[in-house]
Amino acid sequence: MLHNYCIIAVRNLLRYKGYSFINISGLAVGMACCILILLFVQYELSYDRFYENTDRIYRVIRERHKDGEASSYTTGVSGALAPTLRRNFPEVQQAVRVLQRRLGIRELADKGKGEGRGWIVDEGFLDMFTFPLVKGNPKKVLTEPYSVVITEDIAQVLFGDENPIGKTITAEHRLLKENYTITGVLNQIPENSTFQFDFLLSTISLSQISDTWNANPGSITDFLTFIMLPQDYDSDTLERKLPDLIETNMSTEARMTYSYHLQPIKQIHLYTQRDYDIQHSKRGDITYVYLMSAVGFIVLLLACINFMNLATARSASRAKEVGLRKVIGANRLQLIRQFLGESILLSVIAFVFALILVELLLPTFNSFTGKSLALSTSSSILALTGITLFVGFLSGSYPAFVLSAFQPVEVLKGSLKVSPRGNGLRKGLVVIQYSTSIFLIVCAGVIHNQLVYISDTNLGFNKANLIHIPIFRTDRMVEPDPSKRLVNRYSTIKREFLQNPHVLAATASHDLIGIDGGRQQTVRLGGAPDQELPMWILEVDADFLNTYEIDLFSGRNFSQDIQKDVTSAFLINETAARQLGGHNSLGKQLEIPGLKCTGTVIGIVKDFHSRSLRKKIDPYVICMTPSRYLFITLRIQTDNLPEMMAFLETTWKRFIPGRPFDFLFLDERLDLLYRDEMRLRKVFAVAAFIAMLIACQGLVGLASFLTSQRTKEIGIRKVLGASVAEIFLLLSASFVKWVIVAMLIAYPMAYHVMRTWLQNFAYRVHLGFEVFLLSSLLVLTLAVTTVGYHTLKAAFANPVDALRNE
């Protein structure tokens, strides 16, 4: 019987080539999309799960909150926290600190490589995070002062095939300007690790480290702190004890201002932004993983619906086969197995083509996601096998149960009638397909409109042709003497850059304007402690407004000729002015305790976006702090960009020879702020295209079948005088009606989902009817075009051919 089933299945595939092609191609495309998205989701979920103690490791997050202020979160904490946790809580089995720094390595610079990513860590780091060592003892490599562990890549660059153990390298940093002995070599750091570094140095080597809670300006408070708890220990129990720890070691006021949270390490990659609003350009987001998963499942489901729809539509053509099998003794279970087997066979064939599609599309998909995905793991094979069986059973389940229920007497007497429920099911499946397609089209359109809006929005400054050059990464590393650092000679290099006629303006600042938005500080009005306001601070020089082309609303700008402007003058934006009394805020005295400066408001600038458009424009105070500038920003002409960039690099190397010239274009960096949204737009656009393609495929097959079922009706109508146009409208109307029903279902869903998504942006497009109207026209046009061939063919057919046997 199995042999017979296989023969019948192959015969049906070859006999109905059109239906077979539609089913197999639809399933293959759906499965290929699902496989690609599965690989992406699987990779994202695998981050930081390869450590031996993954389930026991937590990162400490610090929350800052005050009355009337929104909470802000940071991963940087005091260096005193880790040893205090070890001393006070026996459940903390291990606590390690990590200080991330860009290190200038003299040997790398000699090879033209420049900097490396250095992590200054406690000696228990490799006990907690089990990165495998190629050379060295993990329990000893970080125990001695001035010891360093390097990665295999760096070892290859520096020493080739030589054994690097015992050799020395020179770290050039204001904290770490020493020779370090290599005590270990780490295996290649996995890509699915949130920890990416080139060097590990022990905190014993650190010349300045704060092991106390003293919050003086010289203390280091940007340590990452990780702890390891016992197996199955509830981290919330420890978290509830931490407020008392803050009060005991700091103060009651600190307890009211700060609190600590414990984040499982396996959630760092996907949940940090969602749970703590800490953005990172290389972190993922679980929201987008959910969306990608939903899109993959939807596309696969549409392909299965296609199969079910065509199989149920063709059920009458196999009725006699079912009747004969039942007459000669086949029971319903055997028939169900037969039709499920045929469905699984189709699914296996489609799976083979899906794998070919995946291999062809994988390089493009990797470029799109920024990952290195591959079909090589055993877990992937198991998942793919599961997808194949799922598709086979899902797509073949309903047809199998419908066909196996036919009564042989009715079939063989020719009295079998198509069940109205079958017609209703087919219509329902078409509605599901098109409502899903319309939903995806509307979502893709709204996301596209929002990204266009972001691109076209006036940010309050001219973002074009601005270059940021970091002056802190290299200069602070090589020069411990503050008086000799480039940071304190920024005006000299500015003048040198301005010698080029293509450099139109230059300024220095502490922050990247438009990207990280400065820092929030408490500002006292008139120096009174009872009149404190939370505001954002930007530290810039006198050429800031001119370089960024920000307009002055009232008052005056900073002046190089007025010495008091450097120490005791402020600019504020319009939002801050409204809080301080509008035009009356000019001349008011402000104090910023965090910067230890007091001054007078001399000007009000027009509002500008110093952060992402997800955030509202905050009140800003702009001041001059020459000793704290970290970036030089140039406004350039791009007429002869290569020549100008060569001039900038040459000028840079006159000040810091042997160090790489780093720069970034502001508009490109701004685009990275919306990387996830751009990716989401592409996902929805591609998914909408595939969904429409699959839906149209199914509609072609369905239209072909249903028009063939109405051949005699069409012949009679033509004999009675119906025109070709009337026949065309009659046949098309039923399909168009289903599409309209699909619109009525899809639009409320899309409206609700997109309105919720747009709430993530403080500045967003209006969710108008235009995108819904355009999607309606697109879908209706595609639907009518899809069924047009078969309806016109039926309308032009000679009625004699349809009625000659009556």
N, C-alpha and C positions, 0 to 999 in steps of 0.2 A: 504493500500500500504506500509506503514511503516513496518508493521508486515511482509509483503512479502519480503521487502528489507532485513530485518534482517535475515530471514530464508535463503535467497539466499547467503548472505554474510557468514553466518556460514557454509553453505554447501560447498562453495568455499574454505573456510579455511580448512575444514576437507578433502575435496576431493584432494586438492593439498597440501599435508602436507609438502613436501620439499620446495616449494615456500613460503608457509606460515612461515615455520621455518626461512628461510633465511631473509624474510622481517622483521619479528618480532624481531629476534635476532639482525639483523643489526641496526634496528631503536632503540632497547633497549640500545645497546652499545653506539650508537651515542648520544642518549638522556642522558644517564648516564654521559658520558664525559662532555656534555654541561652543565648539572645541577651542577656537581662538580666545573667546571670552573666558572659558574655563581655565585655560592656561594662565591668563592674566590674573584671575581671581585667586587661583591656587598659589601663584607666585606672591601676590600681595599678602595673603594670609600666612605665608611661610616665614615672614620676617621675624628674626630673633627667636626662633623656636628650635634652634639646633644646639643650644647650650644644655649641658647636663642638668642644670638646676633652673631651667627657664621658668617653671611654675612657682618658684620661690623668690624670684628677684623682682624688686620694685625700685622705681625711681621716685625721688622726693620732688614734689612740685610745691612752690611757695605761692600762696595767695596773699595779695595786698588788698585790704578793703577798709574803707572809712565811711562814716555816715554821709550820705548824699553822693557817693562816688560809686561807679561801677567797679566791680572786682577786676583786678588784673593779675595775670599769672606769669610766673617765670620759672625756668629750670635752674637758674643760678641761685645758690645759697651760700651761707657762710662756711668757711673751711672748718669751723669749730663743730658743725652739726654732726658729722660722721663719727668723730671720736666720742662725742657726748652721747650719741645713741648707743654706741658699743658699751660705754660705761654704765649707763642707767637702765638699760632694758636687756635682760638676759635672753629674751626671744630674738633679739637682733644678733644672729649668728655671725654675720659679717657685714661690714660697712666700708665702702671704698669711695674715695673722692677722685674726680676726673677734672682736670683743668685743660681745656682745649686751647691750643695756640698754633699760630702759623710760625714755623721755625725756619730761619735762614740757616742752611747747612752749607758750610764752606766747600765741602767736597762736591756737593750737588751743583753749587754755583760754578765750580771749575769745569763741570761737564755741561754747563748751559741750562741746568734744570731749575736753579733758583731755590724755591722754598719747598717745604714738606709739611704735612699735617702732623703736628706733634701733640701727643696726649701725655700730660704729667699725671701719673696715677699712683695710688697707694700700692704697697707690695702685694696685697691680696687680690689684685685685679684679675690675674690669670687663674686664681682659684675660683673666683666667682664666674668669670666669663671664660669658658673653656675653649679658647682659640688654640688650635694645635700648633705646637712648636716643631719646626724642622730640626733646629739645633738648640740645645740648652735645657736646663731643668726649670720647669715652670714655678717651682717653689723657691728658687734662689735667684732667678735672673734680675729681679727688681729689688733685692734686699740691700745692695751695696750702693753708696753714694756714687754719682757720676757714672751709672751704668745705663745702658740703653738697649732696648730690643727693637729690631728693625724687621720690616716685612721682606718677603722673598724678592719682590719686585725691586725694592731699594737696594737690597744686597746684590742683585744682578747688575744694576746700574753702576753701583760704586765699585764692586770687586770682581764682577764677572763670575768665573767658576771657582775663584779662590775661596777658602774658608774664611768667613768674616769674623769669627769668634776671636776676641782679644785685640782686634784692630780698633782704632780710634776715629771718631769724627768730631767736628767742632760745630757746636750749636751757637748761632749768633743771635742772641736775644737779650734784651735788657735784664731779664731775670736769670738767663741760663747761658751766659757767655763763658763756656767751659769746654774742655775736651772730655768726651764721653767714650767709655770702653763698651764695645758691643759684647753683650753676654748671651744673647739669644736671637734666633731668627724665626719669625712667625710664618706659618703657611699663608697662602693667598687668602686675604680677608674675603669671605663670601659677599656677593653682591646684595643678597637679601639680609644684610646686617645693617642696622642703623648706625653702627660704629664703623667709620671708615677713617683709617689713620695710616701713617707711614712709620711713626716712631712712638715708642712707649718709654718714658723716663720716670724714674721713681720720684715721689714727692720729697724724698730725702735730699735730692739734688737741688730742690728749690731754695733759692737764696732768700726769698721773702714769702712767708706763708703765715696766714692768720689761723692759729689754733684757739683763739679766744673769741669771745662774742663782742669785743670792742669794735664799734662801728665807726672807726676813724677813717679819714679819706685814704690812707695808705693801705688799708686792709683789703684782702681779696675776697670778694663776695660773689664770684661767678663760678663756683665749683658745682659740677654735677655730682650728686650724691646718690649712690645705689646701696640698697641693703638687701640682705638675704634672710628670710624668715624660715621657721620650721615647716616641714611638709604639712599641708592641710590647715595651717594656721590662718585665722581670719585677720586680714590686714586692717580691717576697720577697728578691731580691738586696740591695736597699737595706735592707729590714727587718733582715736579718742583721748589718748594719753598725752599727745603732743602739745596741746594748749598749755598744760601745766608745765611742761618742759620749757616753753617760751617764757612764761612768767618767772620761773625759777632762775633762768640763766640771763634773762634780759630785763623785762619790766612788765608791769600790768598794762601800761600803754601799748607795748609791743604786742602783748597778747590780744589786745583789741584791734590791732592793725594787721597782724600777720597770722596766718595759719598754714599748716602743712598738709599735703595730701600725698597718698602713696599710689603710684600708677604702676600696674603690672608691666614688666618690660615688653611682653608680647603685644601690648596695646599701644606702645609708643608710636609706631609707624602709622597706624590707621586712626587712632582715637585722640591724639594730642590736640589737633585743631578743633575737633568737634566738642571735646569735653572741657578744654582749657583755653581755647581761642589763641593758642600759641602757633603762629604760622611759620612754616619752614618750607623752602622751595623744593626740597627733596623728599618731603614726607608725603605719604598717601592720605586718603580720606575714606573712611568706611562708607560714607554716604555714596560716593561714586562707585565703590565696589558693589554696593547694593544695586545701584542703578544699572551698572554694566551686567550684573547677574540677571536682573529682571529683563533687560533687553535681549540677552542671549536666550533666555527661556521663552520669551514671547516669540522670537523669530522661529525657534524650533517648534513651538506649539502651532504656529501658523502653518508650517510645512506639514505637520501631522493632520491638522484640520483639512488641508488641501487633499491629502490622501483619503481621509474619511469621506469627504464630500463626493469625490469622484467615484469612490468604491460603492457608496450607497446609491448614487445616481445610476451606476451601471448594474445594480443588483438584479434588475429584471432580465438582463442579457444572460445571466448565469442561473436563472431560476430552473430551467429544464435540467441542467447538470445536477443541481441540488435534489430535484425530484427523482431523477433516475438513481442517484446514490442512495436515497432513502428507501426506494422501492426494492433495491437489491440488498438492503440490510444495514446501511450506514446509520449510526445513531447521531444525535445532535453533537455530542462531545467530540466524535471523530471529525465532523464537519468543522467545528470550531477550531480544532487543532489544524485542520487543513488550511483554513483561511488565515489563521494566525501565522502558520508556517510560511505561506506565501508573502504575508506582510513582512515577516522577519527577513525573508530572502531579499525582498526589495530593499529593506533597510540595510542589509549587509552590502548589497551592490552600491547603494547610495553612500554608505560609509567609506567604501574604497575610493569613490570619486571625491568625497569630502576630504579624505586625507591628502589626496593630490592637490586639492584647492588650498588646504592649509599649508602644505609645503611651499606652494607658489606664493601665497599671501603672507607667510610668516615674516620675511624680511621687512616688508612694508609695515606690517603690524608692529614689529619690534621698534621700527623707527618712530612710529606713531606713539607708542606707549613709553619709549625710552628704556625698555627692558631687554633682557637676553633670554627669550623664551624658546623652549625646544620640546619636541615630542620624544623624549628619551627616558623618562622616569617610569618606574613600575607603577607608581600611583596614577600617572597619566593613562597608562594602558588599561588599568582597571576601570578608571572613570570613563574612558572611551568605550570600553565594552559595555558598561552600564548604560551609556547613552544610546548605543545601538539597540540593545534589548528594549530599553524604554520606548524608543521611537517605534520599534516593531510592534510591541504590544499596544501602545497607545493608538497608533494610526490604524491598526488592524482590528482592534477590539470591537468597535461598534459594527463594522461591516460583517465580522465573523458571527456575531450574535444575531444580526438581522437576517443574513442569508441562511443560517442554519435553522431558522424558525419557520421557513416556508413549508407549507403543507403540500405533500407530493400529489394528492388528488387534484387540488386546484391548479397546480403547476401543469400537470400533464393534460388536464382538460382544457387548458388555455384560459381558465377563468380567473387567474391571478391578477389582482388589481394593485396598482401602486398605492401604498398606504398614505393617507394625508399626513400622518405623522412623519413619514419619510420626507415628504415635500417640506413640511415645517422644519425638520431638522436641517435639511440642506439650506434653506433660507437663513435659519439661525446661524449656521456655520459661516455662511457668506457675510452676514452682518457682523459676526465676531471678527472675521478677518479684516473687513474694511474699517470697522470702528477702531481696531488696533492700529491699522495703517494711518488713519486720519489722526489719531492721538499722537503718534510718533511724528507725523509731519508738522502738526501744530507746535509740538514741543521744540522741534528743531528750528522752526521759524521764530519762535519767541526767544530762544537762546541766541540765535543769530542777530535778531534785532537788538538784544541787550548788549551784545559784544560790539555791534556797530555804534550803539549809543555811547558805550564806554570809549571807543576809539575817537568819536567825534566830539565828545564833551569838552568844553573849555575848562581846563584845570585851573585857570587863574594864572597860569604861567605858560610860556612857550616851551614845550618839551622837545621840539625838534632840534637836532644838531647840538645837543649837549653831551659832553664827555666827562665822566667822573674818573678821576685818577686818585687811588688811595695813596696817602703819604704816611700812613701809620704802620703798614705791614712790614715794610722793609726797613724804614728808618729807625724805629724803636728797637728792632732786633739787633742792629749792628752798632748802635751808638747809645751806651748807657748814660753818657753825659747830656742832660737835657739842653744845655746851651748850644750844643752842636747838632742837635737833631734837625732834620728837615722840617719837622712840624713848626719849629721856632724860626725857620728861615723861609716860610711859605711865601712871604712877599717877594723875596728875591727870585724864586723860581717862577712866580707869577709874572714878574717883569720880563724874565727871559722868554717865557711862552708868548707873551704879548708882542715880542719882537717880530713874530711871523704875521704878515698881513692877513692871513686866513684865520687867525685867532682874534675874534671880535671883542671878547670880554672874558674875564676870569674872576673867580671868587673862591673863598675857602669856607668850609663848614664842618661841623662835627657829625652831621647826619646826611644821609642820602635823601634829599628832598623829593617828595612824591612816592617814596618807597617805605622807609621805616618811620617817618613822621616825627622824629624827635623823641623826647621823653616827657612823661607827665611829672609835674612837680607841684608842690603847694606854693601858692603865691599869696603874700600878705599885702593887703591894700593899706597904704600908709604905714606899713610896718607894724600894724596892730595885730596881735595874735588872735583876737576874736573876729577878725575879718579876713579869713583865709578862703581861697578859692582854688580848686584844682585846675591847672592849666598846662598846656604843652609848651615846651621850651625848644626853640631853635637857636643854635649858636652859630653865628655867621660873621663874615667881615663886611666892610662898608660897601663892597661891590655886589652884594647879594641881589638886591632888587634889580639892578641894571643887567646883570648876567642872566637872571631867570625871566626878565621882562615882566616883573610884577608891578602893577600900578599902585601908586600912593594915593590914598583916599583923602587924607588931610594931614597937616603938620609937615614935617620934613624928614628926610632920610638921614642915615648916619653920614658923618663927614670925616674924612681922613685928617682934616685940618683942625678938628676940635678934639683935643685929647680927652676931655671928659666923656665923650661918646663911647670910648672904649671901656670905661669902668663904671659909668653911672647913667647910661641912656638906654631906653627900651623902645622898640616898635611893637605894636600890637595889631592883630587883625580885626576885622569888623565884628566878628563873633565875640571876641574878647571885649571890644569896645562897648558892645551892647550890655555886657555884664557889668562893666565898670561905669556906665552912665553916658554912653554915646559920645558925642563931640566933647562933652565935659571931661572925658577921660584924659584928654591932652593935658599935660602938666601934672598929672597925679603921680604920687610916689608909690613905687612897688618894691617889695623885698622878696627875693628868692632864697630862702634859707638853705636849700640844698646846694646852691652854688655860692652861697655866702656873698651875695651882691645886692646892692640897693641902688635904685636909680629913678629917673623921671621918664615918663612917657613923652616922647618927642614927635611921634608920628603914628598914623593909623594906615595900614595897608589894606587893600581890597582882599577879600577872602580868596584863598587858593587851596587846592587839595594837596596836602602834604602826605596823605596816606591813600590807601585803596578807596575806590568808590563804594566799597562795602560799608565804610564808616562815614558818619556825618562830619562836616567840618568842625573841628574843635576850636576852642579859644586858644590862641597862640600868643606867647610873648617871645619876641626876637631880641637877642642880645649879642654882644661881641665878646668873645673869649679867646683871644689869640693863642693861648697855650693849649687849647683843647681841639684844634682843628685836625680832622682826620682825612679830609678829602679836598682836593682842588677840582673845581668844575670849570670847564671851558666852553664858551659858545663859539662855534667854528663855522666856517664856510666849507662846503663840500665840493667845491669846483675841482680841486686837485687833491683829493683825500690821501692817496698813497704818499705823495711828497710831503704833505703836512704832517702825517703820522710819523714819517721818518725823521722829520725835524723835531717833533716832540720827544721821540725816543732818544735821539742824540743829545738833546738838551737834558733829559732826565739822567742819562748815564754820566753826564759831566758832574752831577751832584752825587750820585750813588753808583759808581762804576761796578760792574759785575753783578748788578741786581736786575731782575726782570722788570720790564716796563709794563705794568698792568693798567688796564683801562676798561671801561664799559660805556656803551651808549645808553643814555637814560631811556629813550623810547623803547629800546629792545628789553631793557630790564623791567620797564613798566608792563610790557606784554606778559612777562613771566608771572606777574601777580594774578593773571587770569588764565593760567595754563590749564587748570582743571576745567574751567568753563569752555575753553577752546576745544579741549579733548571731548568734553561732553557733547558739544555741538556736532562734532564729526561723528561721534557714536550714534547720535539720534538721526543725523542726516543719512548715514549709511544704513542704519536699521530701517528707517522709513522707506528708503529706496528698495531694500531687499524685501521688506514686508509687502510693498506695493507690487513688486515683481512676482512674488509668490501668489499674492491674491489675484493678480491678473492672469497668471498661469491657470489657477484654479477656475477662474471665470471663463477662460477660453474653453477648457474641457467641459465645464458645466453647460455653457451656451451651446456647444456642439451637441451634447447629449439631449438637452431639453428641446432644441429646435428640431432634432430628428424625431423626437417623440410627438411633435405637433405638426408633422409633415402633412397628414391628411386634413387637419384643421385648416392649415394654410392654403392647401389646394382648394378646399370648399369655399373659403373666403374669397379667393381670387376668382373662382367660377361665378360667384355671386356679385362680383364687381369691385372687390377691394383693390386699391392701388398699391404700388410698391411702397410708397411713403407710409401709407396706413399700416401695412404689414410690418414695416421696419419699426414704426412707433409702438405697435402692439407688442412686439417681441422685446424691444429695448426697455419699455416702460417697467416690466417686471424686475429687470436687473437694476434699473435706476432707482426704483422704489426701495429696494433693499439698501442701496448705498445711502439714500436719504435717511433711512432709519438708523444706519450706522453713524451718520453725522450727529443725529440727535442724541445718540448715546455717548459718542466720543467727545463732543465739545464741552459738556459740563465737567467731565473728568479732566480734560486737558486744561480747562480754565482753572480748576481748583489746584491742580498740581503745579502749574506755572505761576499762579499767584503766590503760592507758598514758597516756591523757589525764588521768586523775585524779592521776597521779604529779606533775603540775605544781603541785598544791596540797599544802602541808604538812598542812592540815586539810581533810578531805574526807569525803564520805558513804561508807558501806559499800555495796559493790556487791552487794546482796542479790537474792533471787529475785523480789521483789515486782514490780519493773518488767518482768521477763520474763513473769511470770504475767499481769499486766494487759495487756501487749501481745498475749499469746496469746489472751486472751479477746476483745480488740478485733478482732484479725484474723480469728479464727474466726467471730465474729458477723457481720462484714462479708462474709466469703466465703459463709456460709450464706444470709444475706439477699440477696446478689447473685444467687445461682443459684436462690433459692427460687421466684421467679415462674415460671421456665421448668420447673423440676422439678414444681411443683404443677400447672401447666397440663398437663404430660404425664401426671401421675398421675390427674387428674380427667377426662382425655379418654375419649370413648366408644370402646371397643375395636373396635366394628363399623366405625368410620371408618378404622381402621388396617388391618383385615383384609378389607375388602369386595372387594379385587381379588385376593385369594389363591385 
